[in-house]
C-alpha cells in the first residue's frame, strides 16, 4: 500500500474505523491513522487534512453492509486485521484469602425490581465466585417494612434469572427474625449492647457531647428484661431501641452507640407479624457470619457501615469477611429511584416497570439488551475505588458484539411517502438477511413502479438517491415538487454523485410498524417477514437494532435497542 494517494488512504482508514466501531469517525482520528500507516504522506499533511472531510463523507454515504463489502474488496488485508480478534479476558483483581474458594452474597432490598445500578455488585460477585469457586448467596434484605413492595420478591427473582447469575442459595431476612432476636440476647449478655429508652432528641444531644446516656450503665439483667419487654409489645414505636456499645469519643458522631434494633408498628410487614426489627448493620453482620460469607464487595458509601459492623464482630468474637469497596457509579439518562418510578407508573407517565424510559433490568430486556452485555459492561468497570460515570455507549458496544452477528437485517421506512419512479422496469431486489452470513439467504422485494421512502430523505438539494439493493433514482424539482426517474444500476455512479443509500419498501410489501424509542414513538412501515422475528433483536437498516415486541394482523410493535 506504499505510495497510495492521500484521498484513497483517508477513505480506507475511515472505512476501517467505521466498520470496526460503527458510526462515522472524526477527522482527527482518521488523519492520525493515515499518518501512522503511511509515513510517506506526512510531508503532505496540509493536503491530507483538506481531503479528510471529503473522504469521511464518502464513507458516511455507505450503509454498514456496503462499508464491509467495500473494505473487503478494496483492502482485504485491512478487513482481515479487524477479523483477527485480540480479545483480552477481563481479569478482576485477585482477592486475598480466596485460595480455598469464596462465599459471596448479593443482597438487594425488595422495594422494586432491579435496575442497572444493582448490576455492578451482582455481576462482580458472580464473576468472583466463578473465578475461585464456592457459593453465591442471594439474600433478600426485607427487615424494613417501609421499604418492602410485596411484588418485588417475584420481580427480583425474575430479574436475577434473566441476568443469569450463578446463585446457589437464597435466604430472606424476614424469615430469620428469631435468629436475630437470639443473637441480640447473646450480644446483651456479652455487654456489647443495651436497651435505650431515652428520648431520641435527648440522646442526640448527649451523643454530640460524647456523653453516655443513663441507659448505657444498666446491668445485663436489666437490659435483658427490657429486651424481652420490647419483644412482648411492652413498648411502643420510638419508646425503646437496642444500641451497640462503641467508642463515645469516636470523631464521627454517627459511630457513637448506633442503633441495632427498633420498634415499628406500621406499616405491617407483608410476610411476617413482627414488632421489633433489626437494622441493617446488625442483620448484615449476623447473616454474613452465620452464612460463612468470606468476601463482601460493595460501594464505598458503605465504608462507614463496615466500621460500624466491626464493633459487632468484635463484641461477638467473630472474624470479619474481606471487604472491597468500589467507587460510586454515576448513571445519567434514566430514572432509577424506585419511588419516582412507582409514582410515574401510577400517574401514567410510564407503562410499567419495563417502560423503556427506565433503567430497570426488565426495561433493558424489553429493549433487547443482552444480560451478557450487562455483565460484561460491569466487569469492564471493575472494582476500582475511583468514582466513575456509567457509559451507556459502552453497554451498547458490548451488546452490539452479541447481537450484530445474529440479528437479521430488514428495511424500516419511518414516516413514509409514496413515490412513483418513471422509466424503470419491474425489478426484483434480493437483499441479504445478514451481510456476513450468506447461508441465511435473502429477502425478496418486488418493485413495480411505486415505493415508500422516508419523508426525511427528500429535500430540494437532493438530486439522486439510491434505493438499497435496487437501483439509482434521479430526483428533479419544479416549484418545490419532486419527480423521480430511473438512473441506472451502477453503485459507482451513486457514490460519484454522493447519493444517499436509503431504505425503501414496495407499497404491497409494507407492514405497519410502530418503533418506540426513549425519545418518543416513530411510525412507519417494515417488511412483512419481520413478523416472524417476534421476541428477537433485528437490525432495521440505517436505523439501528430493535427488538420485535409484538406482531398482530394490525402491524408490528418494536422497541429501539441502540444504533
N, C-alpha and C positions, 0 to 999 in steps of 0.2 A: 504493500500500500504506500510505499515511499513515492514521493513526487506527486501526490494527489493534490488536485486543485482545492483551494480553501472552501468553496461552497459545497463541494461534494463531501469533503471531510466533515464539515459542520453538519450537513444533512444526516450523514451516517451516525455521527456521535449523538446528535439529538434524537435520532430514531432509536438507537440502542438504549439511551436513557429512558425514552418514553415506553419502550417495550418492557424494560426492567421494572420501572416504578409506576407506570400508569401516568395519565395526565400529560402535561406539556412542560418540559424543563425550562428553567430560567437561562437567559443568555449567558450569564457569568459561568454557570455550571458547564454549559456546552463548550464555551471558549476554553475553559480550563482543561476539559477532556481532550480537545483538539490539540492544544499546545503540548499536553503531556504525551499524546500518541504520535504527534507529528512535529517533532522539534524543528524540522526544516522550515516550518511555517512561522516560527517566532519572529523572523525578520520582517514578516508581512502582517504584523499584529494589527495595524490600523485597518487594513483590508479585511482581515478575519472578523474584527469587531463589527465593521459595517455590514457584513454579509450575514451575521449571526441571526438577526431578527427574521430575515427572509427565509433562511433555512428552517428555522423553528416553525414559521408559518406553514411551510410545505409539509412538515410533519403533522402539524395540528389539523391540516385538511384531510388527513388519512384516518380511517376508522381504526380501532385497536387491532382488528383482524388484518387489515391491509398493511399496517405497520409491521406485523410479524412476517407476513408474506414478503414484503419488500426487503426487510432486513435479511431474511433467509436467501433471497435471490441475489441481492447486491453485495452483501458482505456475510457469507455463510460462516466465516471464522468469528465474526463478532457475535452472531447469534449463538454459535457453539459455546462461546465464552459465557453467555448467560445460562445456557443449559447445564453447564458444569456447576453443580450445587456445592457450595462450600459452607454448608450449614453447621455452625458450631453448636453443640449441645449446650443448652442453658444449664450451667452448673451453679448451684447455690453455694454460699459459703458453708464450710464444714460446721457442724455443731459439736461443741465439746461434750464429752461423756455420752456419746451416741454410738460407740463402737459395738455395743451389745444390742442395739435396736432402740427404738423410741416408742413412747406413748404420748400422743398429742391429741389436742381437742379443738374443735370448732364450737363456739358457744354463743349462738345468736339468741336474742330476745324475741319472743313471738308476738311482736307488736304489728307485724305486717309481713308481706313477702320479702324475700331477699333482694337486694339491689347491688349494683356494680361495686359499691363501697365495701360490701361484705366479701366480695370475691377474692380480695387480696389475701386475707387471713385464711380463707377456706382453701385456696389453691396452694399457698405456701406450705401450710401444714400437710396437705395431701402429698405434695412433692417430697417433703422430708420423710414421711412415712414410707413412701415408695423407695426412696434412696437408701434408707437404713433398715427398713423392715420394722414391723411392730404393729401397734394398734392405733386406730384413729377413731376417737370418740366424738359423737355428736351429742352435745349437752344443751338441752333447751333450758335457758335461764328464765324461769317464769315465776319468780318469787315476789314480784311487784305487780299485784293485780291491776294497778292503774295503767300498766304498760302491756297488758295482755289482750290480744284480739283472738277470740276462740277459733276463728277461721284460719289463723296464722299457723297453727300446729300442722294442718294439712298442707298449707301453701309452702311452708319452709321445707317439708319433706319432699314435695314435688319439685321445688327449685333445686334441691341438692341432688335428686335423682337425675334431673336434666343436666346438671353440671358434671355429673359422673365422678363424684368423689368416692374414694375407697373407704367409706365409713364401715367400721367393723362392729360398732355397738352404739346404742342410743340410750341416754338417760334423760329423764325430765325432773327438774329440781322440785317441782311441787309434789312429786311422789315421794320425796325424801325428807319431808319436814321432821318426821320423828327422829331421823338420824341427826339432823342439825340440832334439835332440842337436846338430845342426849350429849352431843359434843359440847353444847353450851354449858350444860351442867358440869361436865368434866373441866371445862375452862374456868368456871367459877370456883370449883374445888381446888384448882391449881393457883387460885388468887390472881388469875390473869384477866378477870373481868368482874364487873359489878353491876347491880341494878341501880339505875339512877332515876330518882323521882323528882329531880329539880325541874323547875320551870325552864323551858328552852332558852328564853332570853337571858335569864339569870345565869344559866350555865355558860352561855356565850361570853358574858361579861367576865366570869371567873376564868374562862379559858384564855381570853385575851390578856389577862393579868398573870397568866401562868400559875394560877392558884387552883388547888384541888377543891372539888365540890364536897359537901359534907358526906355524900353517899360513898365516896371513894374509900373511906376508912371503916365501912361496915364490915362486920365479921363475915366469914364464909357462910356460916349458918344462917345469918340474917339475909344474905344475898340469895341463898338457895330458897329460903321461904318466899322472898319477893319474886323470884323467878317462877316458882310454882303458882304464885298468885297471878302473875301475868298469864300463864297458860290456862288458869282456871277462870279467866274473864273477870278477875278481881280489879283490873284497871281498865280505864277507857283509853281510847286513842289519844296520844300526847301526854298521858299521865306517867308513863314509865318506859324505860328503854334499857337495853344492856349495852354497856360501854367497855371497850378494850382498854386496859391499863397500858399507857405508853409513857413517853418522856414528856412531862409537863413543861419542860424547858426547851422543847424542840423549837427551832427557829420558825418552822411552818406551823401556824396555829391549827391548820386542818389535820395535822398529825396527832394533836393532843387529845387523848381519850376519845377516839372516834366511835360512833355507834356501830353495833353489830346486829342487834335485833330491835324491832319496833312493833307497835300495835297498829293494825289497820282494820277498821270496821267496815269501810266502804272504799271502793266498790267490792262486791263479792267476787271471789275467785271463781272462774268458770269450771275448774277441775276439782277443787278441794274446799272443804269448810275449815277455815282457819281464822285465828285471831291474832297470832303472833307470827311475824315473818322475818327471816334472816335478811340482812342487807348483803349486797353483792360481795363485799370483801370477805365476809365470813363464809358464805356458801361456796364461793370460789375456792377458798383455801381448803375447806372440808372435802370438796369433791376432787380437787387436784390431788390431795393426799390419799383419799380412800380409793380413787381410781388409778393410782400409781402413775399419774402424769409425770413424765420426765422432762419435757421441754414445753415452754409456752412462748408462742410468737404472737405479739400484739403491738398495737401502736404505741408511740412514745407518750401519748396522752394518758397512758396507764402507768407511767413511771411512778407517780405518787401513790397509786394503788399498790404497786409492787412493794413500796416502802411500808405502807400500812400493813400489808399482809405479812410482812416479815415478823411483826410483833406477835401475830397469832401463831406462826410457825415456831417462834422461839418459846412462847408460853407452853405450847403443846409438846415441844421437844421433837418436832418433825423436821425433815430435810426439805428445803425449798427446791422446786424444779429449776432448770436452767432457763433463764429468760433472754429473749431477744426482742428489743423494742425498735420498730421501724418508724421512719418519718411519716409525717402527715401526707396524705394524698388528696390534693385539691381536685375536685371534679366539677367542671362547669358545663352548662348547656342543658342539664336535665334537673327535674325536681327529685330529691332523694329523701326529703323529710316525710316520714310516714304520716304524720298528722296533716301536712299540707296535701299529700296525695289523697288521703281519705276525704278531706274537705272538698278537694277538686272533683272527686268522683261523685260525692253527694250533690254538689252544685251543678253537675253535668258538664264540667269542663273537660273531664276525661271519661272515656267509655268504660274504664275498669282498671284493674291493677296491671293489665297488659297493654294499656294505651301506649302507642309508640313514642309519645312525648315524654314518657317517664324513663327512669333508669333502672327499672326492676329487671330481674333475670327473665321473667316471663315476657316483658316488653322486648327485650333483646331477642328472645327466642322467636317471638312473633315476627320480628323484622328479618329473621334469617341469619342472625349471628350464631355461629357455632360455639358450643361450650368449650371445645378445644381452643378456639381463638381467644376466648375469655381467659382461660387458664394460662395459655402461652403469653398473653399480654401481661398478666400479673407476674409470671415468673421472670419476664424481662425486666420488670420494675424491681423485683428482688426485695431484700430486707434491709436496705441501706437506711441510715439514720437521717439522711438529708430529706427535708420536705420537698415534695415534687408536685407537679401538676399532671394529672392524668391526661394522656393524649388519646382522643377518640381516633385520630388518624392511625396511631399505632395499632389499636384494636382492629380497625378496618383492614390494615395491611395484613395482620395475622389471619383475619377471616378470608381475605382475598386469596391467600395461599391455599386455603382449603376449598373454597367454592369455585374458583376460577377453572380448575381442571375438570370439574364435574358438571358445571352449570351449562345447560343448553342455551343457545342463542335464538332470540326471536326479535321481530320488529314490533315496536310500540310507537304509535303516532299520537302524540298529545295534541289536543286542540286541533283536530284535523280539518283540512279544507279539501274539497274535491276539485281536481283539475283534469282537463282533457288535453291530451298531447297529440298534436297533429303530425301527420307524416310517419307515424310509427305503425309497423305491422304488429300483429299479435306476437308476443314473446312469452316464453316460459323461463322464469328465474329459478335456479336450483341453488339455494342458499345453504351453506353448511350448518348443521346443528351445532358443531363445535369446530373452530378453525384448526385445532391441533389434533383432532381425532376423526379421521375420515371414515372410520368404521361405523360411526353413528349415523351416517347418511346425511340426507339433505331435506330441507323443506321445499315444497314446490309452490310457487306463487305465479298465477296466471295473469298476464297483462292483456287487457282487451280494449285499451284506449283511454280509460279513466282510472285515476288512482287517488288515494288520500295521502297528503303530505302534511307535516306540521305547519301551521299557520305562521309560526315564528321564523320559518326559513325564507319567507317572502318579504323582500323589501326592494325598493327601486334600484339599489346598487347591485342587486343580484342579476347577473346576465346568463349564468349557466349553473345548473345543478346536476349532480349525478345520483340517480336512483340506485342505491347499493345493490350489487349483484344483477343489475339490469342494463341500463344504458344512460347516456347523457341527454340532458334536456336543455334546449336554448330557451331563455326567458326574455321576451321583449315587452316593453312597457309603452302604453299610449294612454295619456291622461290618467295616469295612476292605475291603470288596469293592465294586468299581465296577460300574455298569451304564451303558449308553450308548444314547442315543436321538437321533434326528434333530432338529435345532434350526433348520432353515431354511437358506436360501442366502445371506442378507444378510451381506456383508463388514462393513458398518457395525455390525451387531449384534455381530459378533465383536470389533470394535475397542472398542465400548462396554463389553463385558464383559471387556476386556483379555485375550481368549483368545489363547493361543499358536497361531501358524500352523505346523503341523508337516507333515513329510513322511510319506507312507504308501504302502502298496502293496496291491493286490488279492492274495489268497493265491495265486491261479492265475497271477499275473504277477510272481512273486518269484523271482529267481535268487540262489542262494547267492553271497555276496561277502565276501572277506576283505580288510580295509583295513589295511595295515601303516603304522604311524607311527613316528616316532623314539622315542616313549614306550612303544610296545607294539602289540599286534595287536587290531583291532576286528572282530568277526564280525557279519555281518548279511545283509541281502537288498537287491538292487538291481533295476532294471528290466532286462528281457531285452535291450533294444536296446543296452545298454552293451557287449555282446559285439562289436558292430560298430565299437567305438571303440578296438580294440587298438592300443597304441603311442601313443595320443593323450592329451592332457590334457582332462578334462571337469570340470564342477563338480557335485559331489554337493550338492544344495541344502541349506542350513543346516548343512553340514558343512565344505565347502571344496573347493579344486581338488585333483584326484587324477590320477595317470597310470595308465592301464589297462595293466598289465604282462603279464597272461596271461589267456586265456579258453579254457575246455575244457568238455566236457559236464558236468563236476562243479561248475563255477562260475567265478567271476572272482576274480582277484587284482589289487588296486590298491595304489599307493603314494601316501601323503599328500604333497601338494606344499606347500600353505600355505592359509591362510584366504583 
